[in-house]
Amino acid sequence: MGTKRFGIKRHAAAMLALFLVLVMALPTVSMAETNLYKPVSTIQGLSAQGVVFTEIVNLQKWVNQALAGGDVATYSIERNKLYPLVTPVPTLNQTYLREPLDTNSEGQGGDNDNDSKDAQVRTVLLHSYPFVSLSDLAARVKSANGYNGPDFTLSAAEAITATQYALWQITDDNSLQLHKNDGDAYYVYQYLKSLQGVGDESTTLGEISITKEELGIVSGYYTVDFTFPTTIGKNSDGSLVYVNYNISPDIASLYGAMISSVNNLDNTTTVTVKIPKASVTSQISFTLTASAGQKVGTVYQFTPYGDMVPVPPTSEGASTDKVKPPVPVCPAILAGVIGGSNSASASSNCIIKPEEPTTTTEAPTTTEEPTTTEAPTTTE
């Protein structure tokens, strides 16, 4: 009996040992490899005489020897080191490791002994192209600079050059300057330099609540007011998160409804719905939905990692780890924004029933018989 139990234990131990061998034989992926990116394309800045060549380098995640996910637009944050200067570069022999932004990294930029530089870099990237659209950036620059020239039509090349120059001013303390003869890029450059390192300006996204007030029939219209917040926070670029609304179904087409809105002084919006009384011949129902989307962004730096190569075998056997080669093809550190979003919504339903017709019931007419009073008989 005892011998049999010993045999079972020995068999279980053997199976466990085999399982461990199989697990150890599986290829492993280091944490670094899950944050690897490769350049896939570039967008060039201005090519005017006297302007240093600039460009956006678009990166994509590199997972299991294949590209994955969307593009991440990046800029150089090291003025005097080579970065991709060709278009396109999908096969460029270069890999980047995504890391938290740290302008004090060893060997990066020039005199990077000020922690505030991280916030300044974040500010430029979160308040400029492409995280901010060209039209929105142009509007901000025009407003901030009091620009009174001809139509401010900002191009991607001008925005790229202005952004790159502003970044190099922060990370390398160089004397690169843009001038008025460099076109609208000059005004964008001045605008970005004027920002005070606010970094990510996003706030916690607020909630949306809707107050409904049914006012009954007013001047021949069934009238309903809906009130909800106008804004519920800030995006990472400092712009406000506005609440939008829609009404379903299309009561304007179905019933001739009139819909208007007004922004109140207490950061609320009131939407008034008026439906003609004559259009409501049976019960109708509609829903107002208020919603908002918040644009958030996190700034990362992308450190040159070269091509990942296997670690040479050791006396203990082959390794599944990989390391970066000593000299990357393009040694400049890049920085860019990876965007995300938050959302909030609320709905309020309204049911309108046709007004019941008013009926009048007349009381029956009663005719009273004339009363005859006889005089008393007198007996003499």
Buried (B, 14 or more C-beta within 10 A) or exposed (E): EEEEEEEEEEEEEEEEEEEEEEEEEEEEEEEBBEBBBBBBBBBBBBEBEEBBEBBBBBBBBBBEEEBEEEBBBBBBBBBEBEBBEEEEBEEBEBBBBBBEBBBEBEEBBEEBEEEEBBBBBBBBBBBBBBBBEBEBBBBBBBEBBEBEEEEBEBBBBBBBBBBBBBBBBBBBBBEBEBEEEBBBBBBBBBBBBEBEBEBBBBBEBBEBEBEBEEEEEEEEBBBBEBBBBBBBBBBBBBBBBBBEBEBEEEBEEEBEBEBEEEEEEEEBBBBBBBBEBEBBEEEBEBEBBBBBBBBBBBBBBBBBBBBBEEEEEEEEEEEEEBBBEEEBBBBBBBBBBBBEEBEBBBEBEBEBEBEEEEEEEEEEEEEEEEEEEEEEEEEE
